[in-house]
């Protein structure tokens, strides 16, 4: 990645996001187009301020903001970058500067939140010192979407998502990119049916519970890549409304209805399994074949909650991103994800 120059930073700081317009065709509301050409912020030690907008159970419930750092997670940013007085952030001035320079994150899901990345410190008119790393999007990145959660996450969900990401990374390592005209099946590529009772843990109600966070985030990333002409979603089943994953209003083109997704198996009347799958294809006229890239990060509590494997409010904040790109990942993502899973298993001490 190429770090953003001072000139590029000021150019970005002065660019406003395009106004969203909702059009209507024959009385049917059409969502505005997604913000597909945003630069990408990779959070190498960049503080993120998470303001909670409510909960699934009570949209009006408020709580104190959290500060986290998500290392190596790809996050789209929404211009402009703007100054914020330190008192409004609830922190002390850094490096003696009174103003943080922040930017909103539109492509991230989890609990209803508004997230501000503090990418620099300075005075009211200029940044003076970068905070972490602000980097421009390379040409090989088609789209990215992220997830971060703790209050609505449980420990076996963290295990299951890291497991399925590692399985998908393994498939890609063995088979290469998804070529134009080829179809991707979440269930088939992850070998989910065959490995379900061997490699996954019980979620809140089902074996492998929690991987819908992975499926729904992938669906949102594919939604963006489809808007850019690379992919086309073929099969997508949504959760019941209460369980649908939140979509940020900062990008009104992405809604729960058009991007939420789930997978599971169920028996039909002939006692045969019928897959409820998420599938997409790379368009025949796609500019290039595509790769999927997975990155994950855990921000641990001070103490483990061993024995509470399926209780909400896990003992770590779980964050990940799914990126569609035209070049292969630069690291062995399967090994990295399995290493993080082992690290978490040692910390949490699963009891079964």
FENJOQUI-V760965 format. One record per helix or strand. SS is the DSSP state (hx for helix, st for strand). FROM is the first residue (numbers start at 1). LEN is the number of residues. If there is no record, write none. Layout:
BEGIN
ss:SS from:FROM len:LEN
ss:SS from:FROM len:LEN
END
This chain:
BEGIN
ss:st from:3 len:1
ss:hx from:6 len:8
ss:st from:23 len:3
ss:st from:28 len:3
ss:st from:40 len:3
ss:st from:47 len:6
ss:st from:66 len:4
ss:st from:74 len:3
ss:st from:78 len:8
ss:hx from:86 len:4
ss:st from:94 len:1
ss:st from:97 len:1
ss:st from:99 len:6
ss:st from:108 len:3
ss:st from:113 len:10
ss:st from:127 len:4
ss:st from:135 len:1
ss:st from:141 len:9
ss:hx from:155 len:21
ss:st from:178 len:1
ss:st from:183 len:3
ss:hx from:186 len:4
ss:hx from:192 len:8
ss:st from:202 len:1
ss:st from:207 len:1
ss:hx from:212 len:16
ss:st from:231 len:5
ss:st from:237 len:1
ss:hx from:241 len:3
ss:hx from:256 len:4
ss:st from:262 len:1
ss:st from:264 len:4
ss:st from:273 len:4
ss:st from:279 len:4
ss:st from:290 len:11
ss:st from:316 len:10
ss:hx from:333 len:16
END
